[in-house]
Amino acid sequence: MRIVWTKQAEDSFSATIDYLLETWTVKESKNFIDLTEAITDRVALNPKLFKASVFDKESREAVITKHTSLFYRILNNDIIEIEYFWNNNRNPNIKGKTIKQK
């Protein structure tokens, strides 16, 4: 399946990389990028691999690290949309509002 990213996904991914570069090292940033690529590759092969979001049954949540999750949805039989990346330390009530605003 083809993977497409929303603007929100691109922005939240970039913000996560920026945070890692500011707080940690290039090694951790590269590791996060590699993990993200591995998960999106797995999702492309098996779109229903990860659990449905409790906030929106159309979205699915893949944990990349204990700190960050990736949300995506299956648009049709050949497209998966990466919706956004979420810092798991943030307030979960905000996550629900973020999902519902899409």
C-alpha positions in Angstrom: 0.0 0.0 0.0 1.0 3.6 -0.6 1.8 5.8 2.4 0.9 9.5 2.4 1.6 12.0 5.2 -0.7 14.8 6.2 0.8 18.3 6.9 0.2 17.7 10.6 2.2 14.4 10.4 5.1 16.2 8.7 5.0 19.0 11.2 4.8 16.8 14.3 7.5 14.4 12.9 9.8 17.4 12.3 9.1 18.8 15.8 10.0 15.4 17.3 13.3 15.3 15.4 14.0 18.9 16.4 13.4 18.0 20.0 15.7 15.0 19.9 18.4 17.0 18.2 18.2 19.7 20.9 17.9 17.4 23.9 19.7 14.3 22.9 22.0 13.4 20.0 22.1 12.7 16.3 22.2 9.0 17.2 18.8 9.1 19.0 17.3 11.2 16.1 18.5 8.7 13.5 17.2 5.8 15.7 13.8 7.5 15.8 13.8 8.0 12.0 14.8 4.3 11.5 12.1 3.1 13.9 9.5 5.3 12.1 10.5 3.9 8.7 10.3 0.3 10.0 6.8 0.8 11.4 5.5 2.5 8.3 7.0 -0.3 6.2 5.1 -2.8 8.5 1.9 -0.8 8.2 2.2 -0.8 4.4 2.3 -4.6 4.5 -0.4 -5.1 7.1 -2.5 -2.0 7.6 -4.5 -3.4 10.5 -1.4 -4.5 12.4 -1.9 -1.9 15.2 -4.9 -1.2 17.5 -7.7 1.2 16.7 -7.5 4.4 18.6 -9.8 4.8 21.6 -10.5 8.3 20.4 -11.4 7.6 16.8 -12.1 4.1 15.5 -11.0 5.2 12.0 -7.5 5.9 13.3 -4.9 3.3 14.4 -2.1 3.9 16.9 1.4 2.5 16.6 3.8 3.1 19.5 7.2 4.0 18.1 8.9 4.5 21.4 7.5 4.8 24.9 7.5 8.5 24.3 6.0 8.8 20.8 3.1 7.2 19.0 2.2 7.4 15.3 -1.5 7.7 14.3 -2.6 6.6 10.8 -5.8 5.7 9.0 -6.6 3.4 6.0 -8.2 5.6 3.4 -9.0 2.9 0.9 -7.5 -0.4 -0.4 -4.3 1.2 -1.6 -3.6 4.3 0.6 -2.6 4.7 4.2 -2.5 8.2 5.6 -0.1 9.1 8.4 -2.1 11.5 10.5 0.3 12.8 13.1 2.9 11.9 15.8 2.0 12.2 19.4 4.2 12.8 22.5 2.8 10.2 24.9 3.7 12.4 27.9 1.1 15.0 26.9 -2.3 15.1 28.4 -4.5 12.3 26.8 -7.5 14.6 26.9 -5.8 16.9 24.4 -5.1 13.8 22.2 -8.8 13.1 21.9 -9.5 16.7 21.0 -6.7 16.7 18.4 -8.1 13.5 16.7 -11.7 14.8 16.7 -10.6 18.1 15.1 -9.3 16.5 11.9 
